[in-house]
Amino acid sequence: MTWIFAAWRWIAGSRAGQAVAAALAALAYLALAKRQSRLQGRSEAEQEAREDADKRVQKGQDAVRDGRGGDPDERLRKNDGRW
């Protein structure tokens, strides 16, 4: 436990300790900024995937709605031979 106090005294009392502390703080900041950027990119990709899925679902619903617009016998005649 005394080594912690000795390290704290060295950091607070010497220019070299302050430089080391500043360098460590800068590295920690860069690591956090990189992590935040990665998380933001991931959330943007997830949002794009959701939008794409919504568009595909809407397109399928439109196709079903448009295909059911006519008489069932007419739909059967149109579909005959497509199987």
C-alpha positions in Angstrom: 0.0 0.0 0.0 2.9 2.4 0.6 4.1 2.0 -3.0 0.8 3.6 -4.1 1.5 6.6 -2.0 5.1 6.8 -3.2 3.9 6.6 -6.8 1.3 9.4 -6.1 4.0 11.6 -4.5 6.3 11.0 -7.5 3.5 11.9 -10.0 2.4 14.9 -8.1 5.9 16.1 -7.2 8.0 15.7 -10.3 7.8 16.9 -13.8 8.6 13.4 -15.1 5.7 12.0 -13.1 3.4 14.6 -14.4 4.5 13.9 -18.0 3.9 10.2 -17.5 0.4 10.9 -16.0 -0.4 13.2 -19.0 0.7 10.5 -21.5 -1.4 7.9 -19.7 -4.4 10.3 -19.7 -3.9 10.9 -23.4 -3.7 7.2 -24.2 -6.9 6.6 -22.1 -8.7 9.4 -24.0 -7.7 7.9 -27.4 -8.8 4.5 -26.4 -12.2 5.8 -25.2 -12.6 7.8 -28.4 -11.8 4.8 -30.5 -14.3 2.7 -28.6 -17.0 5.3 -28.9 -16.3 5.6 -32.7 -16.6 1.8 -33.0 -19.9 1.7 -31.1 -21.3 4.5 -33.2 -20.3 2.7 -36.4 -22.0 -0.4 -35.1 -25.2 1.4 -34.2 -25.3 3.0 -37.7 -24.9 -0.4 -39.3 -27.7 -1.8 -37.2 -29.9 1.2 -38.1 -29.2 0.6 -41.8 -30.1 -3.1 -41.4 -33.4 -2.3 -39.7 -34.2 0.2 -42.5 -33.4 -2.3 -45.2 -35.5 -5.0 -43.5 -38.4 -2.5 -43.1 -38.1 -1.7 -46.9 -38.1 -5.4 -47.8 -41.2 -6.1 -45.6 -43.0 -3.1 -47.1 -42.1 -4.3 -50.6 -43.5 -7.7 -49.8 -46.7 -6.3 -48.4 -47.1 -4.2 -51.5 -46.6 -7.2 -53.7 -49.2 -9.2 -51.8 -51.7 -6.4 -51.9 -51.2 -5.8 -55.6 -51.4 -9.5 -56.4 -54.7 -9.8 -54.6 -56.5 -7.0 -56.4 -58.3 -9.1 -59.0 -60.7 -11.9 -59.2 -59.4 -15.2 -57.8 -60.2 -17.0 -61.0 -58.2 -14.4 -63.0 -55.3 -14.7 -60.6 -55.3 -18.4 -61.1 -55.3 -18.0 -64.9 -52.4 -15.5 -64.7 -50.4 -17.8 -62.4 -51.1 -21.0 -64.4 -47.8 -22.3 -65.8 -45.6 -20.2 -63.5 -45.1 -23.0 -61.1 
